[in-house]
């Protein structure tokens, strides 16, 4: 059904409330498209015109933390049947706050080499400034190849991809948060979507000490709807190609070496994107 969804859980109906979180350019808009059949975006009004919450300055292109009260206030506006998106690095206070709010927290990540390429294209793309990089000219004056190097290594106040990722990585270890990779969704959209749906509904049901009961036919219908909306990429303001492995089309040997130097904690191997450092 369109809009908010209710699933019967021991004769109770529960509408889920969702936070779609992700490292910038890892697929947050893909998840937002996916969950449209089960939740609506928080309505924007006045100073809260965008359904967004995050804890870093500069449209999340920096490691400079903003006011946690600001991020928490935005999250607290999420009512049952609605969702909000954002780029929220981990903190114990924010994790506890979201848990007590009963939010279903979806966290998406992606091969960081594809993230670097996507971020670079985003900088060069003309947009309406809602999701813009705060200093496009710094990068565009370099040309694409050098800008990609700067995205990898960092320049000025804008840290490199892996330096920023370290703020988000701890979400992977929080057991009540549902983490999913962009690549897994692309490879198995129905399976991953069903997992997301079951998680989101059970998250709110368990708060009331209930267990969600899913009708197999109804579950399949809703999953199909969610997959179908996730494929409507024209509805996303920043979705470009969404191609897995596009970094191979843009990385030179120099880009590869710079990235290997920046990946000090070996995240490509830890997350299964590479078997070793010889890529």
N, C-alpha and C positions, 0 to 999 in steps of 0.2 A: 504494500500500500504506500501511497505517496505520503511524505511528511513523517511525523513521529510514528513509531511502531510500538505496539504493545504485545508482549508474549505472555501467555498464561503461565503462572507459576503457583501451583497449589491454589487455584481459584482466585489469584490476584493478578492484576495487570500491571506491568512495570514498563515505564518508558525510560530508556537509558539516557544518560548525560555523558558527553564524550569530549575529551581533549585530544586533538590530533596534533601530535608533537613530532618534530623531526629536525635533524641537522639540515641547515639550509641547502636547498636543491637536492634533497634526497627522496622526495616523493610525497610531501605533505598534501599537495593539491590532488594527487592521485587518490589518496585516502579520503579526502573531502568529497571528491566526486563519488567514490564508492559508497559512502555512508549516507548520501542524500536520501535514499529511500527509507532510512530508519531514523533520521534526525535532521533538524533544520539548523542553519547557522544562526547564532545569536543575533538578533536584529540590531543593526547599527543605528545609533541616534546621538546627536550632538557630538560631544568630544569622544564618544565611544563608537564612532561611525564604522570602524572595522572590527569584525569578529575575530580578534587576534590577541594573543597574550604571549609575552616573552620577557626574558630578563637580561638581554644584552642591548647596548646602545647601537646606533647606526644601522637599523634594520637587521640586527643580528650579524653584521659583518665584522664586528669587533669582539674583543674579550672584555670590554668595559661594561661592568654590570650596572643596570639601572636599579630603581627602587623596587624592592621585593613587594612592598605594599601595593604598588601600581599593578604588578603582574597578578598578585593575589586577588585584588579587587575585580579585575577583568574575569578571572576564572570563576569567582563567586557569582557572576551574573548568569552562568550556565544553568538553565532550568531543565527539568526532566523533558526529554524529547528534543533537546537542542545540542549543538556542538560548537566548539571554538577551536581554532587552530593556532599554532605558534611554533617558535623555536625557543625551547626552554631548556637551558642547561640544568644539570642536577644540583640540588641542594637538599640537605636533610629537612630544612624547614618547609620547602615547597613540596617535597615528597610527602611529608606527614600531612600538610594542609590538604593536598589533593586526595589523599587516602580518606581523610575524615569527611571531605565533601562528598565522597561516594562517586567520584568521577571515574569513568572508564578511560584509562590512559593508553592510547595507541601511539607507539613510538616506532618510527620508520627510519631506516638507515640504508646506505647504498655504497657500492664500490667507490672509494674516495677519489679514485682517478677520474671516474665519470662525474663525480661531484665537482671536481676542479674544472673540468671542461664545461659542464653546465653552468657553473658560476661565471666563467669567463664569457660565455655567450650571453648570459643574462646582463652582464655589465655593458656589453656592446649593443644590446637590444634597446631600441627606443620603446619607452613605456610612459605611463601616465604618472609616474613618480610614487605610486602607492607602495610598490615593492622595490624601488630603485636602490642601487648602490649609492651611498651618499657622496661619493667622489668619483664619478665615472671618468672624468677627464684625466685623472691621474693615471688610469689604466689605458684608456683609449689612445692617448698620445703615444703609448709604447708600441702599438700594433698588437695583433692577436697573440703571436708566439711569445713575445716578452711579457704580455699581460698574463698569459697562462703561467709563466714562470713565477710572476709576482703573486698570483693566487696560490700557488703551491708553497712558496717560501714566506710570503708576507711582505708588505711594504708599508712604511709609516705606521699609522695606528691600526692598520688592517692586517691581522695575523694570518698566517698560512692555514691551509685546510686542516692539517693534522693538529696544529696547536689549538685551534678552536674545537676540534672534535673531542679533545680530552675533557672538556666541560660536559659533554653529552654522554660519553661512554658509560658512566656509572648507571644510567637507566637500564642498561642491559642486565644488570645484576639484581634488579628489584623484582621480586617474584610476582607481585600483584599487577605489574605493568605488562601489557602485551606488546612485545617487540617483534617486528617483522622486517625482512629485507625487501627492498624494491625488486630485486631479482627474483625472489621467491614468488611474489605476487605476479610478476610478468610470466613466470614459467608455469604457475599453477593457480590461475585466478580463482577458480571455483573453490578449490580446497582451502586456500588462504582466506578467502572471503567468508566461508562458513566458519572457520576458526575465529575470525574477527567478530562475526555476528554472535556466536555462542559466548565468547568472552564478554562482549559488551552487555548482553542481556543478563548473564549470570552475575556480572559485577554488581548490578543494582539489586538483583533478586537476593543475593546473599547478605546484603546489608540488612534486609528484613528477615533474615533467617529462613529464607525460602530457597527452593531449587527450581530453576526454570524447566518447564516441560515443552519440548518442541514437537509439533506435528510434522512428520517427515515431508508431507506434500507441501504444507505451508512454508516450511523451512526452505525447500528447494525453490519455490516461487520467489521468495524474498532474496535468496542468494542470486538467482538469475537476474533479478532487477538490479541488485547492487553491482554485479559484474557489468551489466549493460550500461549503467550510468558511469562506471569507471572508465569505459571506453569512449565516452563522449569528451575527448580531449579538447575540443574547440571551446568548451565551457570554462576551461581553466585559464586564468589570466597570465600564467607564467609557464605552462607546460609547453615544451618544444617538441622534441622527437621521442623522448622516453626510451631511447635505445640502450640496450645492455651492451657494454663493451665498446662504446663509441670513443673511449680514450685512445684506442689503438689507431684511430684515424687522425689524431692530433698530437700525440706524444712523440717527440723526437728522442734520440738517445740522451740529450741533455735534460729534457723534461723527466725522463725515467730516473736519471741519476739524482736529480734534485728531489724527486719524490721519495726515493729510497732513503736519502739522507734525512728527510723530514719525518719519515715514519719510524721514529726511534723505538716505539713500543711494538713494532711489527704487527700492526692491526690487519694488514692485508692477509697475513697468514693466520692470525688468530680467528678471523671471521671466515676463513675458508676461501677467500678470493684467489689466493696463491698457495702453493704447497711449500714454497721456499722463496728466498730472495733473488732467485736467478731469472726472474721474468724480464 
